[in-house]
């Protein structure tokens, strides 16, 4: 079977929307998140794994590098156009640029629209399909997506508040999330070689557990007081954070947890 090219293949409407995702501006992504939540309401929340609109606003807002209120405002703006329980809350007419987004995307079905929102946040369906934990019941796709989004939201939350934090005042921030170096952010002052390392974790509730990978744990042990664990809590209601310097010797008590992981794939010889 020959691969489809963009110009000579037949694509579904949903596929075209996802392909178009990289060209969508940040503002339009926020508008689309509001449109999705207005159109699909509680069903849309469940599809993405959220238990409340507040949680969805917090996680999606921060994950997209914006404020939670932005998505809420866009959802309210679209509400008069859909038969939901909030119909009429937003009194002013829908703005023209919002109507343009509505006309282009409102026809998306639930599956395609949810996929589009996930694509904004780096959700990789292939990564989910390849990962299955041995001896445990396979979690739902929406639950996995929620964990992925919450992690990204916590990182963007840190980027947003970092300049105002006493612990990191005057430091220049470098994003190292894709480098696999055992922490998410490196902070330096001026041209000094000595740096601070920050690993960010997110929790939906006020309390919960956080896990360090072997690389993160080893890095924390090596850097000691220059390693910070930054935990964003309570995305379910109102996010706040706590900072743990040298977490392996401080307030937190880590216990080693081992479990088998089975990676499943299908192989074929290609000639």
Secondary structure, 3 states (H helix, E strand, C coil): CCCCCCCCCCCCHHHHHHHCHHHCCHHHHHHHHHHHHHHHHHHHHHHHCCCCHHHHHHHHHHHCCCCHHHHHHHHHHHHCCCCCCCCCCCCCCCCHHHHHHHHHHCCCCHHHHHHHHHHHCCCCHHHHHHEEECCCCCCCHHHHHHHHHHHHHHHHHHHHHHHHCHHHCCCEEEECCCCCCCCCEEEECCCCCCEEEEEEEECCCCCCCCCCCHHHHHHHHHHHHHEEEEEEECCCCCCEEEEEECHHHCCCCCCCCCCCEEECCCCCCCC
